[in-house]
Amino acid sequence: MNLVTGALPNGVGPRLRSRLYEIFGLSIGHHTTVWGPLRFLWYGDVIGNVKIGRHCFVSRDTVLDPTAHIIIGDGVVIGPQVLFLTATHDISGPTRRAGSNRAAPITVGNGVWIGARATILPGVHIGDGAVLGAATLVTRDVPANAIVGGVPARILRVLDASDPPAT
């Protein structure tokens, strides 16, 4: 899949790249653009575990770990070099601290804006209309309409949910 889509230079043919991913079976909604090849980690079920909604913008160098489900809602904007990591390890004994592999899904609500180089860890749910600042490390759920930033992410402020959406 990435051999074909990776042949297109970054920023060239973003709708074509989205359609090519769809032809290979990836679930990508209408009017979603992908500006660079998606990078997949591990050996998860890429086709069955990744779903990207309608009217999304996915910037270059987005990394997806399909070990567990990654569900991205409609109208989501994803900045460059964002990581979606669904797998981790249990802590084990002193001879090898990285123990058994375990995974948990990531869910991103509608209308979310994810800033450049944000990292989203396993089991996180991001509520509708949330904003994740650049380089944010998201270790736990983010409420709807919250702006979060930092390492680890913390709520910086909450937006008014009654604001009309931008057109």
C-alpha positions in Angstrom: 0.0 0.0 0.0 2.7 2.5 1.0 4.9 1.6 -2.0 2.2 2.9 -4.3 1.1 5.9 -2.2 4.7 6.7 -1.2 5.6 7.3 -4.9 3.6 10.5 -4.7 5.7 13.4 -3.3 4.4 15.0 -0.1 1.8 17.6 -0.8 1.1 16.3 -4.3 -2.1 14.5 -5.0 -3.5 14.4 -1.5 -7.0 13.4 -2.7 -5.5 10.8 -5.0 -3.4 9.4 -2.1 -6.6 9.1 0.0 -8.4 7.3 -2.9 -5.4 4.9 -3.3 -5.6 4.0 0.4 -9.3 3.4 0.0 -8.7 1.1 -3.0 -6.3 -0.9 -0.8 -9.2 -1.2 1.7 -8.4 1.4 4.3 -11.5 3.2 5.6 -11.2 6.9 4.7 -14.2 9.1 4.4 -15.2 11.4 1.5 -13.3 14.7 1.1 -10.5 13.6 3.3 -7.0 14.6 2.2 -3.7 12.8 3.1 -0.7 15.0 2.3 2.0 12.4 2.8 2.3 8.6 3.0 0.9 7.2 6.3 3.4 5.3 8.3 2.2 2.1 10.0 4.0 0.6 13.1 3.9 -2.9 14.3 2.0 -5.7 12.6 -1.6 -4.8 13.5 -4.5 -5.1 11.2 -4.1 -1.9 9.2 -7.3 -2.4 7.1 -9.5 -3.5 10.0 -8.2 -1.3 12.8 -7.8 2.2 11.2 -10.8 4.3 10.3 -10.5 8.0 9.2 -13.7 10.0 8.9 -15.0 12.5 6.3 -13.7 16.0 5.7 -10.4 15.3 7.5 -7.0 16.8 6.8 -4.0 14.5 7.5 -0.6 16.1 7.2 2.6 14.5 6.3 4.5 11.8 8.3 1.5 10.7 10.4 2.3 7.5 12.3 -0.4 5.0 13.1 0.0 1.9 15.3 -2.8 -0.5 14.1 -2.3 -3.0 16.9 -5.7 -1.8 18.3 -8.4 0.3 16.7 -7.7 3.9 15.8 -11.0 5.7 15.0 -10.8 9.3 13.8 -14.0 11.2 13.6 -15.2 13.7 10.9 -13.6 17.1 10.3 -10.4 16.3 12.2 -7.2 18.2 11.3 -4.0 16.3 12.0 -0.7 18.3 11.9 2.6 16.9 10.7 4.4 14.0 12.5 1.6 13.1 14.8 1.9 9.6 16.5 -1.1 7.4 17.3 0.4 4.6 19.5 -2.0 1.9 20.6 0.5 -0.7 21.9 2.6 -0.7 25.0 4.2 -3.2 27.3 3.5 -4.3 30.9 6.4 -3.7 33.3 8.3 -6.9 33.9 11.3 -8.1 35.9 14.7 -6.6 36.1 16.2 -8.7 33.3 13.8 -7.3 30.8 11.5 -4.5 32.0 9.4 -4.4 28.7 7.1 -7.3 29.5 4.0 -8.6 27.7 2.6 -6.5 24.8 -0.8 -5.0 25.3 -2.9 -2.7 23.3 -5.8 -0.3 23.7 -7.8 1.6 21.1 -7.6 5.4 20.4 -10.7 7.3 19.6 -10.7 10.9 18.2 -14.0 12.8 18.2 -15.4 15.0 15.5 -13.9 18.4 14.8 -10.7 17.8 16.7 -7.5 19.7 15.9 -4.2 17.8 16.6 -1.1 20.0 16.5 2.3 19.0 15.0 4.2 16.2 16.7 1.5 15.4 19.2 1.7 11.9 20.6 -1.5 10.0 21.6 -0.9 6.9 23.8 -3.0 3.7 24.1 -6.6 3.8 25.4 -7.1 7.6 25.0 -10.4 9.1 24.0 -10.4 12.7 22.6 -13.7 14.4 22.9 -15.4 16.4 20.1 -14.0 19.8 19.3 -10.8 19.4 21.4 -7.5 21.0 20.5 -4.2 19.3 21.2 -1.2 21.7 21.2 1.9 21.0 19.2 4.3 18.4 20.9 1.6 17.4 23.4 1.9 14.0 25.0 -1.7 12.7 25.6 -1.7 10.1 28.3 -5.3 10.2 29.3 -8.7 11.1 28.0 -9.3 14.7 26.8 -12.8 16.2 27.4 -14.8 17.7 24.5 -13.9 21.3 23.6 -10.8 21.3 25.8 -7.5 22.8 24.7 -4.6 20.7 26.1 -0.9 21.1 25.9 2.3 20.0 27.6 4.1 16.8 28.6 2.0 15.2 29.9 -1.0 17.0 28.5 -3.1 19.1 30.8 -6.2 21.2 30.2 -5.2 24.8 29.4 -8.8 26.0 28.9 -12.2 24.9 27.8 -13.8 26.4 24.7 -17.5 27.4 24.6 -19.3 24.6 22.9 -22.0 27.0 21.7 -19.7 28.8 19.3 -20.8 28.2 15.8 -18.4 26.0 13.7 -16.1 27.8 11.3 -17.1 27.5 7.7 
